[in-house]
């Protein structure tokens, strides 16, 4: 199975301000009408990927995180750790049925893997 980047996420100390900025700049539509209150970004284009905004933990800087689609979250999480990644959030089932894990690659870049 190919493993495409399926989503981006802006991790922000000020999610509302970040959302307002990008909404005004690019006309992106941002909604949080979902079980987690996640700020979903609809770019208004069929090209590229859609995204979201999530609050940053107190110790973190703002950053952009990529979500990579996998067919088996547990297997890819284990493989990533074997290759030197650090588990930040173990595999979890989300309210709409997806599975997701968040890791730090060996150079410290956070990324997520997701099974839809």
Secondary structure by P-SEA (a helix, b strand, c coil): ccccccbbbbbcccaaaaaaaaaaacbbbbbcccccccccccccccccccccccccccccccbbbbbbbbccaaaaaaaaaaabbbbccccccccccccbbbbbcccbbbbbbbcc
